[in-house]
C-alpha cells in the first residue's frame, strides 16, 4: 500500500511539473520567487545557469542571493555549485576563457562584476573599484546580453535614480571596456551619458524603458535596444551609441520600432550562419490581448530579423492557455550549434498551490529549441514606410 501511494504521488507530481528540465524550484509559500535566469556555455561544453530570488522574504532589496548551477550532460540534469550574496539581476557570460557575472548587488544597488576561473564554483568579491565594484549608486538591469564587438565588451544598463517612480526613473546608458582589459577594474570601463524617457512619447502612453540589449547592426553600429512599457505593448526603442561608447542618442521620430513582446524583457543575439538576429520574446497573440501587455507572459516565441528593424515571429516555443498564473518569461539563451538552449523564469502549477500570479515564478527551467533556423513564419512586424 505504501509503495502504491508513493507511485500515485510521483505520477501526480509529474503531471504538475512544467515543460522542460527543472533546474530549481521554490514554492510561492516561502515568500521567495525565482527571477533573472541566465545561461552560458563554458569552453569545455558544460552549461552554467543562474537565477536570483525576489519577493517579501528574499532580502532582494538589501542583499540579494543568486544561485549558480552547472550541467555536464547538455542540460539533462543540473547541480547547484554556488550561492552568491549580494548579487541581483545578473548576466553570466564567458570572455577569454573565464566566466563572469555582471549585474547589481540588490534591487537598484551598485553595479558589480565577478569572475570565476573554475566554471562557476568560486567567485571574486567586488570589494572595491579594483575588484569588481563598477558603479556606486542606484542601478537597474536584467540578464541582458554582453556583446563583444570592435575590440570592446558592451553591456546596457539603467541608472535608477531618475524621478517619476518605476519605469520613468530608468535612465538608459551603455557601459563598455576594452576586450583585453581587466574587467574587474572599474577604471577601464567607459559609461555613456544617461538618457531619460519622456511620458509624452507614443501619444502620451510611454511609461518608461528598461532592460536594454547591446547589439551591433549589420553596418557595425552599436545600439541599445530596450523594452518599452506601453499598455498595448509591441514596441521597442533603439538608442544609438558612439563607437567609443561615450555618447548615447535617441530620436523619438525614428527610434521606436514594432517589436513582438516589446513590453517584456527580451534577449537579442546575432547568428552569423543565418545572417539573422534572433530573440526569445513574450509575444502576445490576439486571443490573449488585454489592457496591459506587460502582464501577459504565457507565450514564449522565437523571432528573427535581418536588420533589427523588421521582425518575424517564427514559432511558439512555450504556451499555456492561462496567462494570469502561468508565465515563461525573462528567457536568456545561447546558440549551441543547430540548437538554442535557454533558461526560463517559469510560473507553473506545483504541489504547493502554484504561483500567486504569472510574474511571481516558482521554477527555473531549461529548454532546447532544436534546429531553430528551420522555424517557419507566424507574424510580421515592420516599421511603416516613410
Residue pairs with C-beta under 8 A, 6 or more apart in sequence:
12 351
13 351
16 348
16 349
16 350
16 351
17 348
17 350
18 346
18 348
18 349
18 363
18 365
19 318
19 365
19 367
20 318
20 344
20 346
20 365
20 366
20 367
21 75
21 76
21 77
21 78
21 365
21 366
21 367
22 363
22 364
22 365
22 366
23 49
23 51
23 69
23 78
23 343
23 363
23 364
23 365
23 366
24 34
24 51
24 67
24 69
24 78
24 80
24 363
24 364
25 34
25 350
25 362
25 363
25 364
26 32
26 33
26 34
26 53
26 362
26 363
27 350
27 352
27 353
27 362
28 352
28 353
28 354
28 355
28 356
28 360
28 362
29 352
29 353
30 55
30 57
31 55
31 56
31 57
31 58
32 53
32 54
32 55
32 57
32 58
33 53
33 54
33 55
33 58
33 355
33 359
33 360
33 361
33 362
34 51
34 52
34 53
34 345
34 346
34 361
34 362
34 363
34 364
35 51
35 52
35 53
35 54
35 60
35 89
35 330
35 345
35 361
36 50
36 51
36 52
36 66
36 88
36 89
36 90
36 103
36 142
36 143
36 330
36 345
37 49
37 50
37 51
37 143
37 330
37 331
37 332
37 343
37 344
37 345
37 364
38 49
38 50
38 51
38 90
38 91
38 92
38 143
38 332
38 343
39 47
39 48
39 49
39 50
39 92
39 332
39 333
39 334
39 341
39 342
39 343
39 366
40 47
40 48
40 49
40 92
40 93
40 94
40 99
40 334
41 47
41 48
41 94
41 334
41 336
41 341
42 48
42 94
42 99
42 119
43 94
43 97
44 119
45 74
46 70
46 71
46 72
46 119
47 70
47 71
47 74
47 75
47 341
47 366
48 68
48 69
48 70
48 71
48 92
48 99
48 119
48 120
49 68
49 69
49 70
49 71
49 78
49 92
49 343
49 364
49 366
50 66
50 67
50 68
50 69
50 90
50 92
50 101
50 143
50 343
51 66
51 67
51 343
51 345
51 364
52 60
52 64
52 65
52 66
52 67
52 87
52 88
52 89
52 90
53 59
53 60
53 64
53 65
54 60
54 64
54 107
55 360
58 64
58 65
59 65
59 106
60 88
60 106
60 107
61 106
61 107
62 86
62 106
63 85
63 86
63 105
63 106
64 85
64 86
64 87
64 88
64 104
64 105
64 106
64 107
64 109
65 83
65 84
65 85
65 86
65 87
66 83
66 84
66 85
66 87
66 88
66 90
66 101
66 103
67 80
67 82
67 83
67 84
68 80
68 81
68 82
68 83
68 84
68 101
68 120
68 121
69 78
69 79
69 80
69 81
69 364
70 78
70 79
70 81
70 119
70 120
71 77
71 78
71 79
71 366
74 336
74 341
75 341
75 366
75 368
78 366
81 119
81 120
81 121
82 120
82 121
82 122
82 123
84 101
84 114
84 123
86 105
86 106
86 109
87 101
87 103
87 104
87 105
87 112
87 114
88 103
88 104
88 105
88 106
88 107
88 109
89 103
89 104
89 107
89 140
89 141
89 142
89 143
90 101
90 102
90 103
90 104
90 143
91 101
91 102
91 103
91 141
91 143
91 144
91 145
91 146
91 155
91 332
92 99
92 100
92 101
92 120
92 143
92 332
93 99
93 100
93 102
93 145
93 146
94 100
95 146
95 148
95 153
95 179
95 183
96 179
96 180
98 115
98 116
98 117
99 115
99 116
99 117
99 119
99 120
100 113
100 114
100 115
100 116
100 146
100 183
101 113
101 114
101 116
101 123
102 111
102 112
102 113
102 114
102 146
102 155
103 111
103 112
103 141
103 143
104 110
104 111
104 112
104 139
104 140
104 141
105 112
105 126
108 138
108 139
108 140
108 160
109 138
109 139
110 126
110 133
110 134
110 135
110 136
110 137
110 139
111 134
111 135
111 137
111 139
111 141
111 157
111 175
112 126
112 132
112 133
112 134
113 126
113 132
113 134
113 183
113 184
114 123
114 124
114 125
114 126
114 132
114 184
115 123
115 124
115 132
115 183
115 184
116 122
116 123
116 124
124 131
124 132
124 184
125 131
125 132
126 132
126 133
126 134
126 184
127 133
129 185
129 186
129 187
130 184
130 185
130 186
130 187
131 184
132 184
133 186
134 175
134 186
134 189
135 186
135 191
137 159
137 161
138 159
138 160
138 161
139 157
139 158
139 159
139 160
140 157
140 158
140 159
140 160
140 170
140 210
141 155
141 156
141 157
141 158
141 211
142 210
142 211
142 265
142 330
143 267
143 330
143 332
144 155
144 156
144 211
144 212
144 213
144 214
144 265
144 267
145 213
145 214
145 215
145 267
145 268
145 269
146 153
146 154
146 155
146 214
147 153
147 154
147 155
147 214
147 215
147 216
147 222
148 154
148 179
149 216
149 220
149 222
150 216
150 220
150 222
150 243
151 178
151 179
151 180
152 176
152 177
152 178
152 179
152 245
153 176
153 177
153 178
153 179
153 183
154 174
154 175
154 176
154 214
154 222
154 241
154 245
155 174
155 175
155 176
155 214
156 172
156 173
156 174
156 175
156 211
156 212
156 213
156 214
156 224
156 226
157 173
157 174
157 175
157 212
158 170
158 171
158 172
158 173
158 210
158 211
158 212
159 170
159 171
159 173
159 194
160 169
160 170
160 171
161 169
161 171
162 168
162 169
162 170
162 171
162 194
162 196
163 169
164 199
164 208
166 208
167 197
167 207
167 208
167 209
167 210
167 229
168 196
168 197
168 199
168 207
168 208
169 208
170 197
170 208
170 209
170 210
171 194
171 195
171 196
172 194
172 195
172 197
172 209
172 210
172 212
172 224
172 226
172 239
172 248
172 250
173 191
173 192
173 193
173 194
173 195
173 224
173 248
174 191
174 192
174 212
174 214
174 222
174 224
174 239
174 241
174 245
174 248
175 189
175 190
175 191
175 192
175 245
176 189
176 190
176 245
177 183
177 188
177 189
177 190
178 188
181 188
182 188
183 189
190 244
190 245
190 246
191 245
192 241
192 242
192 245
192 246
192 247
192 248
193 246
193 247
193 248
194 248
195 239
195 248
195 249
195 250
197 206
197 208
197 209
197 237
198 206
198 252
199 206
199 207
200 206
201 252
201 256
202 228
202 230
202 235
202 256
205 230
205 231
205 232
206 228
206 229
206 230
207 229
207 230
207 231
208 228
208 229
209 226
209 227
209 228
209 229
209 237
210 226
210 227
210 229
211 226
211 227
211 265
211 266
212 224
212 225
212 226
212 227
212 239
213 224
213 225
213 226
213 266
213 267
213 268
214 222
214 223
214 224
214 241
215 222
215 223
215 224
215 225
215 268
215 270
215 277
215 308
216 222
216 223
216 270
217 223
217 307
217 308
218 306
218 307
221 240
221 241
221 243
222 240
222 241
222 243
222 245
223 238
223 239
223 240
223 241
223 308
224 238
224 239
224 241
224 248
225 236
225 237
225 238
225 239
225 268
225 308
226 236
226 237
226 238
226 239
227 236
227 262
227 263
227 264
227 265
227 266
228 235
228 236
228 237
228 256
228 262
228 263
229 263
229 294
230 263
230 293
231 291
231 292
231 293
232 289
232 293
233 261
233 262
233 263
233 264
233 284
233 293
233 294
233 296
234 258
234 259
234 260
234 261
234 262
234 263
234 284
234 293
234 381
235 256
235 257
235 258
235 259
235 262
235 263
236 256
236 257
236 259
236 262
236 266
237 250
237 255
237 256
237 257
238 250
238 255
238 256
238 257
238 308
239 248
239 249
239 250
239 255
240 248
240 249
240 250
240 251
241 247
241 248
242 248
257 308
257 309
257 311
257 383
258 311
258 381
258 382
258 383
259 266
259 281
259 311
259 381
260 281
260 283
260 301
260 303
260 311
260 313
260 379
260 381
261 281
261 282
261 283
261 284
261 301
261 303
262 281
263 282
263 293
263 294
264 281
264 282
264 293
264 294
264 297
264 329
264 330
265 282
265 329
265 330
266 279
266 280
266 281
266 282
266 331
267 279
267 280
267 331
267 332
267 333
268 277
268 278
268 279
268 308
269 277
269 278
269 279
269 333
269 334
269 335
270 276
270 277
270 278
271 277
271 278
271 335
271 373
273 373
274 304
274 373
275 306
276 304
276 305
276 306
277 304
277 305
277 306
277 307
277 308
278 302
278 303
278 304
278 340
278 372
279 302
279 303
279 304
279 305
279 311
280 300
280 301
280 302
280 303
280 317
280 331
280 333
280 340
280 342
281 300
281 301
281 302
281 303
281 313
282 296
282 297
282 299
282 300
282 301
282 327
282 328
282 329
283 299
283 301
283 303
283 313
283 316
283 379
284 293
284 296
284 299
285 299
288 296
288 298
288 299
288 323
289 296
290 296
295 323
295 358
295 359
296 323
296 358
297 323
297 327
297 328
297 329
297 347
297 358
297 359
298 319
298 320
298 321
298 322
298 323
298 326
298 327
298 328
298 358
299 316
299 318
299 319
299 323
299 328
300 316
300 317
300 318
300 319
300 328
300 329
300 331
300 344
301 313
301 314
301 315
301 316
301 317
301 378
302 313
302 314
302 315
302 316
302 317
302 340
302 369
302 372
302 375
303 311
303 312
303 313
303 314
303 381
304 311
304 312
304 314
304 375
305 311
305 312
309 382
309 383
310 380
310 381
310 382
310 383
311 380
311 381
311 382
312 377
312 378
312 379
312 380
312 381
313 377
313 378
313 379
313 380
313 381
314 372
314 375
314 376
314 377
314 378
315 375
315 376
315 378
316 378
317 328
317 342
317 367
317 369
318 328
318 344
318 367
319 328
320 326
320 328
320 348
323 358
324 357
324 358
325 347
325 354
325 355
325 356
325 357
325 358
326 347
326 348
326 349
326 358
327 345
327 346
327 347
327 358
327 359
327 361
328 344
328 345
328 346
328 365
329 344
329 345
329 346
329 347
329 358
329 359
329 361
330 344
330 345
331 342
331 343
331 344
331 345
332 342
332 343
333 340
333 341
333 342
333 343
334 340
334 341
334 342
336 368
338 370
338 371
338 372
338 373
339 368
339 369
339 370
339 371
339 372
340 368
340 369
340 372
341 366
341 367
341 368
341 369
342 366
342 367
342 368
342 369
343 364
343 365
343 366
344 364
344 365
344 366
344 367
345 361
345 363
345 364
346 361
346 362
346 363
346 364
346 365
347 354
347 355
347 357
347 358
347 359
347 360
347 361
347 362
347 363
348 354
348 355
348 362
348 363
350 362
350 363
352 362
354 362
355 361
355 362
